[in-house]
Amino acid sequence: MKKSLLILSLFFLLLSWSKKTDLTTIKVSNIDELNEAISHAKAGHHIVLANGIWKDVQIKFIGEGTEDKPITIEAETPGKVFIEGVSNLEIAGNYLIVKGLYFRNGYTPTKNVIAFRTNEEKVANYSRVTNCVILDYNQQQRDKDDLWVQFYGTHNTLDHCYIAGKTNGGPTLRVDLKGNQSIRNYHQIVNNHFGPRPRKGGARGETIQLGSSFTSMSPSNTTIANNFFEECNGEVEIISSKTNFNEIRNNVFYKSEGSVVTRHGNYAIIDGNYFIGDGVNKNYGGIRLVNTGHWVINNYFYKIIGENFRSPLAVMNGIPKSPLNRYNQVTDVVVAYNTYVDCKSPWQFGVGTNIEQKDVLPESEIRSARALRTVVANNVIYNKIGDKNVIIEHDKADGVKFKSNIINNQGVTFGDTDRIKATEFELTKIGEHIYLPKLTGEFDIYQGFGFETITKDLFGNSRANKNAIGATVQGELKDTNILDKTKYGADWYSNVVETIPPNVIEVTTTKGELETKITTAKSGDIISLNPGKYYLSKSIAIDKTITIQSKENDKAEIIFTGAGNTPLFELNPYGILHIKNVSLTGNGKQKAFSNLKENMSNHFGLTVTSCDINNFNYVLKAYKQTFAQEITFKDTAITNCENGIELSEETNDKGDYNVEFLTVENCKFSNVNQNVIDYYRGGYDESTIGGNLLVTNSSFSNCGSKEENGILLNTRGIVNVDISNNTFKNNPVKLVALLWGAKNNSHANNQITNSGQIKVEQNLKMKLMY
């Protein structure tokens, strides 16, 4: 009897638990069921989204959970719930959690993919988005700005997410401080993997932006910690701190073309971060300082060789009485206990000084205010190859105090022995890219005001009673394996892609075969053209990485008979074309290459090698709001074309341009009437330091006859221009080029006959962007 009663009691207990579970957990399969579940959700409830594609859904997650009983929306299986189409997520209330969603194949209908509010009055607090992915979730047009994650409210968290592939304008993530409901927010951005953000070609491409210039005097207290930033190349600022009291700790910046920048706001702590370069790419940056009261401590810099804005440590000049949206003077900053290994000119002061441009800029734009009351102390520098310019002063660093810094410069004189003491020491390898000084003996450690608060080193070891300078104390080194991607981001997603050898696909001149095989090829494949003539009457769309080349030394010839103003090769989003040893012939009215005029939601690319291009209206036409990371013409002859390489439609004067790197090497241009090379970036913006043109070992003859401005190579506003070792003969123009002397524009060893001249104008007048 007792045994029967026990069994009966257990049965009712299980039944009761089952009913309770049913009440607190609900599985939904469509947006209507989800909305119904949200409307009835109480503290402790779990809403489970069924696996599958959720298309064109606008999720408004409003609820009131508690600290011990949050309301949760989660994927049935993390990574198997796909949010696609025109979709987004908005969160408002308290103690809400979102888990395991995958945003792909679409774009947001609003300004945010994920927003911690549903309107200006309803914000989220103590809420969390975790273990989610946002990948290539771009607007159709590059100039339609949005933000993929926007924080409002207070005490919200983004953690263990993977976010990558943003190509349109706007920071990937922003913390908004407009309104008292979002000030002193204490948000946490932790343990995420910010994957590759391609170069944007202009401003508005930050990965993280904390506030804006107009809230820069507000306290944010946001923490960015333990994140992995990989190839975040959107623009010169990876993290742009524009508010007060933010902490940037223990992050890894791996081969990312930009810097951590205290753009506005004060009192940032930048502690224990890794900046990893390769000693080759000058675009990998470190830390750039503006404003007041920052502490830069315990950071490790490896093979960062950027200059000026992208130098390992860039201390900027400010504008006297600066408005909120410009540059305040650097004051009361501490740079201490950092380690620099094989970095070029690691300390640069007076960065951004532009006193020489006072004739073309208003007084309110002149950066002449040098750093004051700044301390650089207890730092260690090691150079495998001696550096003659360890410290660069673009303007005097007379307001900076240097104390107890040491360097092993391999005996090379660097002229700053009062600021840095030459010392012999070696390195200890403790992990990939991690080489730390092996210091012996006692050091005179500088103890400045507040230095007693620096209690730990890069690895979290105590500094108490340790005679150590640099990022780490001696004898307590750890292999942190900082490049182990499994430590960051969503636990169900990896961006590691297995390299698959390309297929070589042979094509004959049979009608329609070339088009079919390009369409069915996989990304990375090689189309091998048998000798002969290929007649095409319609454009070929390129929407993947593909190589087209002649099979043998004899050039295959593609003859395009399509309608006027259509391209032979239409470069779509993700379309990267490599074409080698092929002859392209038009009828004088079409384009050889162009991208889509609209809906270029992702980048394109083009490399033309050892080709002949003749009788086209345009060799290349890039439209507005389109962008390529690289365009290269090499060993190629371009003849009898109305227009050449035209990349000049970004005329909004907001710093945008159509390609990051344009290279013309060992090419021959003959009888190209206009836009021979037309590459434009408009708007004065000191933070836009791109646009890169190399024209070398090439010849230009009888070109530019219809060029309205009389300039053969138009490069206006492009920051980095190198025109060298070329021949210009019988080109009916006034100027071969007009170069910008104040920027990185140069020319050398060019032979010019009956073609005008190359003129350098030191200060080009540009329209202010702000």
Beta strands, then each sheet from edge to edge (+ up, - down):
strand 1: 25-28
strand 2: 46-49
strand 3: 52-55
strand 4: 58-64
strand 5: 71-75
strand 6: 81-86
strand 7: 88-94
strand 8: 96-99
strand 9: 101-107
strand 10: 112-115
strand 11: 124-125
strand 12: 128-130
strand 13: 133-135
strand 14: 147-151
strand 15: 157-159
strand 16: 162-164
strand 17: 173-175
strand 18: 188-190
strand 19: 193-194
strand 20: 208-210
strand 21: 223-225
strand 22: 228-230
strand 23: 237-241
strand 24: 247-249
strand 25: 252-254
strand 26: 259-261
strand 27: 269-271
strand 28: 274-276
strand 29: 287-289
strand 30: 295-297
strand 31: 300-302
strand 32: 313-316
strand 33: 334-336
strand 34: 339-341
strand 35: 347-351
strand 36: 374-377
strand 37: 380-382
strand 38: 391-393
strand 39: 400-403
strand 40: 406-408
strand 41: 421-422
strand 42: 426-431
strand 43: 434-438
strand 44: 504-507
strand 45: 526-529
strand 46: 533-536
strand 47: 540-542
strand 48: 545-550
strand 49: 556-560
strand 50: 567-571
strand 51: 576-580
strand 52: 582-585
strand 53: 591-595
strand 54: 604-609
strand 55: 612-614
strand 56: 618-621
strand 57: 628-634
strand 58: 637-647
strand 59: 659-665
strand 60: 668-679
strand 61: 692-696
strand 62: 699-701
strand 63: 711-714
strand 64: 720-724
strand 65: 727-729
strand 66: 735-740
strand 67: 744-748
strand 68: 751-753
strand 69: 757-761
sheet 1: 1+ 2+ 5+ 8+ 12+ 15+ 18+ 21+ 24+ 27+ 30+ 33+ 36+ 39+
sheet 2: 3+ 6+ 9+ 13+ 16+ 19+ 22+ 25+ 28+ 31+ 34+ 37+ 40+ 41+
sheet 3: 4+ 7+ 10+ 14+ 17+ 20+ 23+ 26+ 29+ 32+ 35+ 38+
sheet 4: 4+ 7+ 11+
sheet 5: 42+ 43-
sheet 6: 44+ 45+ 48+ 51+ 54+ 57+ 59+ 61+ 64+ 67+
sheet 7: 46+ 49+ 52+ 55+ 58+ 56+ 53+ 50+ 47+
sheet 8: 46+ 49+ 52+ 55+ 58+ 60+ 62+ 65+ 68+
sheet 9: 46+ 49+ 52+ 55+ 58+ 60+ 63+ 66+ 69+
end
